[in-house]
Amino acid sequence: MNAPKELRYASSDEWLLVSGGSATIGVSDYAQDQLSDVVFFEVSVSVGDVVNKNSIIATIESVKAAADVKTPVSGKIIEINEELANAPEVINSDPYGSAWILKIELTDPSQAEALMDADAYTAFCETRGS
């Protein structure tokens, strides 16, 4: 399992890369591995929407399961990765790169700080059943 050190992680398997007052959100390597082959992706928010922590922002479907993606922080949506809907399989091949889901302007930066670091997230994933 890959968990880059510069990211923060939610227990619901989203990652967050904070840059100034905004953050990029995606799903972790662990999540994509559990889902298996991703075949469909749909964002359920729009640029300009204000979302609260734990709001559903997208749905991922695989040959094995479907999963809701939640935002681990509150804020205003400032950019959406429109390419992901046309190539959902990128979630499997590049979860921390070109498979980012959206960018959000943070309402409360302390929410990002409260998320797990890479070591804590790795340990958390090791306690879960496969």
C-alpha positions in Angstrom: 0.0 0.0 0.0 1.3 3.4 -1.0 0.6 6.4 1.4 2.6 9.5 0.4 4.0 11.3 3.5 2.9 14.8 2.3 -0.8 13.9 2.3 -3.4 13.7 5.1 -5.9 10.9 5.2 -9.5 10.3 6.4 -10.7 7.1 7.9 -13.2 6.9 5.0 -10.1 6.6 2.6 -9.9 10.0 1.0 -6.6 11.9 0.9 -6.0 15.6 1.1 -3.1 17.7 -0.2 -3.2 21.1 1.5 -1.6 24.1 -0.4 -2.2 27.5 1.2 -5.9 27.9 1.9 -7.0 25.2 -0.5 -6.7 21.4 -0.8 -6.9 18.7 -3.4 -9.0 15.6 -2.6 -8.7 12.1 -4.0 -9.1 8.5 -2.9 -6.3 6.5 -1.4 -4.4 3.6 -2.9 -5.9 1.4 -0.2 -9.4 2.4 -1.4 -8.8 1.8 -5.0 -7.3 -1.6 -4.2 -10.3 -2.6 -2.2 -12.7 -1.5 -5.0 -10.7 -3.4 -7.6 -11.3 -2.4 -11.3 -13.0 1.0 -11.4 -15.5 1.3 -14.3 -17.5 4.4 -13.5 -17.0 7.7 -11.7 -19.4 10.6 -11.2 -19.0 13.9 -9.3 -22.1 15.0 -7.4 -21.1 18.6 -6.7 -20.3 21.6 -8.9 -17.7 24.4 -8.9 -19.0 27.1 -6.5 -20.9 24.7 -4.2 -20.2 25.0 -0.5 -19.9 21.6 1.2 -19.6 20.5 4.8 -17.2 17.9 6.1 -18.4 14.3 5.3 -20.7 15.5 2.4 -20.8 13.1 -0.5 -18.9 14.6 -3.4 -18.7 11.7 -5.8 -19.5 8.0 -6.5 -17.1 5.4 -7.7 -18.2 2.1 -9.1 -16.1 -0.9 -9.8 -16.7 -4.5 -11.0 -16.8 -5.4 -7.3 -18.6 -2.6 -5.5 -19.8 1.0 -5.4 -18.6 3.6 -3.0 -19.4 7.2 -2.1 -16.6 9.7 -1.8 -16.9 12.1 1.1 -15.1 15.4 1.6 -12.9 15.2 4.7 -13.1 19.0 5.1 -15.6 21.8 4.7 -15.3 24.5 2.0 -16.1 25.8 -1.4 -15.5 23.7 -4.6 -13.0 25.6 -6.8 -12.1 23.0 -9.4 -13.3 19.5 -10.5 -11.2 16.9 -12.4 -13.6 16.6 -15.4 -11.3 14.1 -17.1 -11.9 11.4 -14.5 -15.5 10.7 -15.7 -14.1 9.8 -19.1 -11.2 7.7 -17.7 -12.3 6.3 -14.3 -9.7 3.5 -14.5 -7.0 6.2 -13.7 -8.2 5.8 -10.1 -6.6 2.4 -10.1 -3.4 3.3 -11.9 -2.7 6.8 -10.4 -4.7 7.5 -7.3 -2.4 10.2 -6.0 -1.7 11.9 -9.3 -4.0 12.3 -12.3 -6.9 10.7 -10.4 -7.4 13.7 -8.1 -11.2 14.4 -7.7 -11.6 18.1 -6.8 -10.0 21.1 -5.2 -11.6 22.9 -2.4 -11.1 26.3 -0.7 -10.9 25.4 3.0 -13.4 27.0 5.4 -11.6 25.6 8.5 -7.9 24.6 7.9 -7.9 22.8 11.3 -10.1 20.1 9.8 -7.2 19.1 7.5 -4.7 19.2 10.4 -7.0 16.8 12.3 -6.7 14.1 9.6 -4.3 11.2 9.9 -0.7 11.5 8.6 0.7 8.7 6.4 2.0 6.6 9.2 -1.2 6.7 11.2 -3.2 5.9 8.0 -1.0 3.0 7.2 -1.4 1.6 10.7 -5.2 2.2 10.5 -5.4 0.2 7.2 -3.4 -2.7 8.6 -6.0 -3.2 11.3 -8.8 -3.6 8.7 -9.9 -6.8 7.1 -9.2 -7.3 3.4 
